[in-house]
Amino acid sequence: MEALLVSTGVVALAEIGDKTQLLAFILAARFKKPLPIILGILAATLVNHGLAGALGAWITAVVQPHVLRWVLGLSFIAMAIWTLIPDTMDEDEARVTQHLGVFGATLVTFFLAEMGDKTQIATVAMAAHYGTPLVVVIGTTLGMMVADVPAVFIGGKLAGRIPMKLVHSIAAAVFVALGVATLLGAGADFGL
């Protein structure tokens, strides 16, 4: 249950103000069709985070536990720093092709925008940390949906009212806590 709650919360916080949330705003403004956008976000996230969870499970199987603990602990701390750096949206990422339709355009752009993004890297790290990649993927996908679905419905109306620095600071603090706990051996229950 901890893996589900932590992965959901961390990704939901990290996603606020992230380029994929900005992409959700743009797609909603452009297409004005929330359901196919939400389904595209869900499908892209499941595939992307599913791959990340599988990578996290593989890392757990091939890296020595004492090495993995250091790698994961330092990775979580690096994620905290990365979370504090504001995200920007590249214009190329905002372009979508008309022949894909709303669902297809959302699926492709979200999948590509999420490649190598902090939430994908966090999914790899949490899947390796908790040793339950499926639960982590469910949690990170829920976190993405918690942050991005409201963006689809309310778009720019709420964006200016969210204290981004505070939200990013909270997410960074959670990543630091995970990093320190991992370095201090809290992952011992999971063979780390």
C-alpha positions as CSV (number, residue, x, y, z in Angstrom):
1,M,0.0,0.0,0.0
2,E,2.9,2.3,0.7
3,A,4.3,1.9,-2.8
4,L,0.9,2.8,-4.3
5,L,0.4,5.9,-2.1
6,V,3.9,7.2,-2.3
7,S,4.1,6.7,-6.1
8,T,0.7,8.3,-6.6
9,G,1.5,11.3,-4.4
10,V,5.0,11.9,-5.7
11,V,4.1,11.8,-9.3
12,A,0.9,14.0,-8.8
13,L,3.0,16.6,-7.1
14,A,5.9,16.4,-9.6
15,E,3.5,16.6,-12.5
16,I,2.1,20.0,-11.5
17,G,3.7,22.5,-13.8
18,D,5.5,19.7,-15.8
19,K,5.6,19.9,-19.6
20,T,3.1,17.1,-19.9
21,Q,0.6,19.0,-17.8
22,L,1.3,22.0,-20.0
23,L,0.7,19.7,-23.0
24,A,-2.7,18.7,-21.5
25,F,-3.6,22.4,-21.3
26,I,-2.6,22.9,-24.9
27,L,-4.4,19.8,-26.2
28,A,-7.6,20.8,-24.3
29,A,-7.5,24.3,-25.7
30,R,-6.9,23.1,-29.2
31,F,-9.3,20.2,-29.5
32,K,-11.9,20.9,-26.8
33,K,-12.7,17.2,-26.5
34,P,-11.8,16.1,-23.0
35,L,-12.7,12.3,-23.2
36,P,-10.3,11.4,-26.0
37,I,-7.6,13.5,-24.5
38,I,-7.9,11.9,-21.1
39,L,-8.0,8.4,-22.7
40,G,-4.9,9.3,-24.7
41,I,-3.1,10.5,-21.6
42,L,-4.1,7.3,-19.8
43,A,-2.9,5.0,-22.6
44,A,0.4,6.9,-23.1
45,T,1.1,6.9,-19.4
46,L,0.3,3.1,-19.0
47,V,2.7,2.2,-21.8
48,N,5.4,4.7,-20.8
49,H,5.3,3.9,-17.1
50,G,4.9,0.2,-17.7
51,L,8.2,0.2,-19.6
52,A,9.7,2.2,-16.7
53,G,8.4,-0.2,-14.1
54,A,9.8,-3.2,-16.1
55,L,13.2,-1.4,-16.2
56,G,13.1,-0.8,-12.5
57,A,12.3,-4.5,-11.9
58,W,15.1,-5.5,-14.2
59,I,17.6,-3.2,-12.4
60,T,16.6,-4.8,-9.1
61,A,17.4,-8.3,-10.6
62,V,20.8,-7.4,-12.0
63,V,22.3,-4.9,-9.6
64,Q,23.8,-5.9,-6.3
65,P,21.6,-4.8,-3.4
66,H,24.2,-2.6,-1.7
67,V,25.0,-0.8,-4.9
68,L,21.3,-0.4,-5.8
69,R,20.7,1.3,-2.4
70,W,23.3,3.9,-3.2
71,V,22.1,4.4,-6.8
72,L,18.5,4.7,-5.8
73,G,19.2,7.0,-2.8
74,L,21.2,9.4,-4.9
75,S,18.7,9.1,-7.8
76,F,15.9,10.2,-5.5
77,I,18.0,13.2,-4.3
78,A,18.8,14.1,-7.9
79,M,15.0,13.9,-8.6
80,A,14.4,16.4,-5.8
81,I,16.8,18.9,-7.5
82,W,15.3,18.3,-10.9
83,T,11.8,18.9,-9.5
84,L,12.9,22.4,-8.4
85,I,13.9,23.3,-12.0
86,P,11.0,24.8,-13.9
87,D,9.8,22.8,-16.9
88,T,9.4,24.4,-20.3
89,M,7.5,23.2,-23.3
90,D,9.3,22.9,-26.7
91,E,7.1,24.1,-29.6
92,D,7.9,20.9,-31.5
93,E,6.3,18.9,-28.7
94,A,3.1,21.0,-28.9
95,R,2.6,20.3,-32.6
96,V,0.4,17.4,-33.4
97,T,-0.7,16.1,-36.7
98,Q,-4.3,16.3,-37.7
99,H,-4.6,12.9,-39.3
100,L,-4.1,11.1,-36.0
101,G,-7.3,12.5,-34.4
102,V,-7.6,13.7,-30.9
103,F,-6.9,10.4,-29.1
104,G,-3.9,9.5,-31.5
105,A,-2.4,13.0,-31.2
106,T,-2.6,12.9,-27.4
107,L,-1.2,9.3,-27.2
108,V,1.8,10.1,-29.4
109,T,2.6,13.5,-28.0
110,F,2.2,12.4,-24.4
111,F,4.3,9.3,-24.9
112,L,7.1,11.2,-26.5
113,A,6.9,14.1,-24.0
114,E,7.1,11.6,-21.1
115,M,10.2,9.8,-22.5
116,G,13.1,10.6,-20.1
117,D,10.9,12.9,-18.1
118,K,11.3,13.1,-14.3
119,T,8.1,11.2,-13.7
120,Q,9.3,8.3,-15.9
121,I,12.7,8.3,-14.2
122,A,10.9,8.4,-10.8
123,T,8.8,5.4,-11.9
124,V,12.0,3.4,-12.6
125,A,13.5,4.4,-9.3
126,M,10.3,3.6,-7.2
127,A,9.8,0.3,-9.0
128,A,13.3,-0.7,-8.1
129,H,13.0,0.7,-4.6
130,Y,9.7,-1.0,-3.7
131,G,10.2,-4.2,-5.7
132,T,6.5,-4.0,-6.8
133,P,6.6,-2.6,-10.3
134,L,3.0,-3.2,-11.1
135,V,1.8,-1.4,-7.9
136,V,4.2,1.5,-8.6
137,V,3.0,1.8,-12.3
138,I,-0.6,1.9,-11.1
139,G,0.4,4.6,-8.6
140,T,2.4,6.7,-11.0
141,T,-0.4,6.4,-13.6
142,L,-2.9,7.5,-11.0
143,G,-0.6,10.4,-10.1
144,M,-0.4,11.5,-13.7
145,M,-4.2,11.4,-14.0
146,V,-4.7,13.3,-10.8
147,A,-2.5,16.1,-12.1
148,D,-3.5,16.0,-15.8
149,V,-7.3,15.4,-15.9
150,P,-8.1,18.7,-14.1
151,A,-5.7,20.4,-16.5
152,V,-7.9,19.1,-19.4
153,F,-11.1,20.4,-17.8
154,I,-10.0,23.7,-16.4
155,G,-7.0,24.5,-18.5
156,G,-5.5,27.9,-18.0
157,K,-8.1,29.1,-15.6
158,L,-6.5,27.5,-12.6
159,A,-2.9,27.4,-13.8
160,G,-2.1,30.9,-12.6
161,R,-3.5,30.3,-9.1
162,I,-1.5,27.2,-8.1
163,P,1.6,28.1,-6.1
164,M,4.1,26.2,-8.3
165,K,7.1,26.8,-6.1
166,L,5.4,25.4,-3.1
167,V,4.1,22.4,-4.9
168,H,7.5,21.7,-6.4
169,S,9.2,22.2,-3.0
170,I,6.9,19.6,-1.4
171,A,7.6,17.1,-4.2
172,A,11.3,17.8,-3.8
173,A,11.1,17.2,-0.1
174,V,9.3,13.9,-0.6
175,F,12.1,12.8,-3.1
176,V,14.8,13.9,-0.6
177,A,13.0,11.9,2.2
178,L,12.9,8.8,-0.1
179,G,16.6,9.3,-1.0
180,V,17.7,9.7,2.6
181,A,15.6,6.7,3.8
182,T,17.0,4.6,1.0
183,L,20.6,5.6,1.8
184,L,20.0,4.9,5.5
185,G,18.7,1.4,4.7
186,A,15.0,1.8,4.8
187,G,14.9,-0.4,1.7
188,A,16.3,-3.4,3.7
189,D,12.8,-4.9,3.8
190,F,13.0,-5.1,0.0
191,G,16.4,-6.7,-0.2
192,L,18.2,-3.3,-0.9
